[in-house]
Amino acid sequence: MNTSGWLLLTALYSIALLLIQRSERKRRIVSAVIVSFFMLLVWRYAIYRISTECEAAIKLICSFDWMRQRMTAIAITTVNWSIISAIIFNVLFWVLIGRSNPPGSSDSIKVLGMND
C-alpha cells in the first residue's frame, strides 16, 4: 500500500463525505450527486497515478507486465483502504460531534433589514 497516497486520499474522501454529512437536509441529495462526481474523478485519477508511479532507476523492471499488474493492485488497495478509512472517520465524527450538533436549516435564518 502507498502510505502517502493513502493519507492524501483519506483526507480528500473525508472532506467530501463531511460535506455531504453537514449539508442541509433538503440539499443533501444534490450535494451527494456533486460530491460523488468529484469522488469518482479522484478515484480514477488516483488509480491511474499510483499504478503508473515508477522510479527512474527501475524503468526497465516497470515495463514488465507482472510489475504493472502489481502496481495496479497496490493502487486499487490504496484507494479502497482510503475510502474505508474516510467512512470510519466520518462515522466517528457523526457519533462524537454530529449527532449532538445537527446541521442548520435555511428556514431558521432571519435576515435583518434596515428597520430591524
Summary of the structure (lengths in Angstrom):
residues: 116
radius of gyration: 20.1
end to end distance: 58.9
largest distance: 75.2
contacts: 283
relative contact order: 0.18
helix: 78%
strand: 0%
